[in-house]
Amino acid sequence: MNTPAVASIIMGIVIIAARGPMMFAPRAVIEFFKRGVLSSNARIRYMGLVVSSFGAGMILAAWGHSQITAYVIWISGWIVTPVSVVFLLVFPSTYKKVADVVFGFNIAFFRVLGFVGVAMGVGFIYLGVIAFGK
C-alpha cells in the first residue's frame, strides 16, 4: 500500500468517526459541539489547528503520485486546509456565529448530514483499499 492509500483510509475512518454519531444521536452531538468545542475561541482555534494539520497531511500524502485517484486526496487537502485556516484559526467568532445558525436547523438535517458523511467515509476507505491498493 502506498502513501495515498493509507491517507485515504485514515481520512475515511476520521470522517466516519466524526459524522457517524450524527445519524443516531444528533442532539447529543450538537450539545457536545456547543458546550465543548464552541465554548471559546481558543478551543475553536485548537480544532482548526488539528483540521488544518490533517489537510496538510493529505496534500503531502498525495504529492508526487501520478495516479489519477491521488488527485482526490490532493484536492481534498487543498479544500480543507485553507477553509480551516481562514474560518477556524483566523476568524473563530465568525465560525461560531455560522455554527449557531446551523445548529438551529431541524434534527432530520443532521441525520441526513451524518448519513452523507458516513457514505463519504466509506467511499474514501473504498478508494484507499481498491484504487490505491494496486
Sequence and secondary structure as in RCSB ss.txt:
>XXXX:A:sequence
MNTPAVASIIMGIVIIAARGPMMFAPRAVIEFFKRGVLSSNARIRYMGLVVSSFGAGMILAAWGHSQITAYVIWI
SGWIVTPVSVVFLLVFPSTYKKVADVVFGFNIAFFRVLGFVGVAMGVGFIYLGVIAFGK
>XXXX:A:secstr
  HHHHHHHHHHHHHHHHHHHHHH HHHHHHHIIIIITT HHHHHHHHHHHHHHHHHHHHHHTT   TTHHHHHH
HHHHHHHHHIIIIII HHHHHHHHHHHTTS HHHHHHHHHHHHHHHHHHHHIIIIIS  
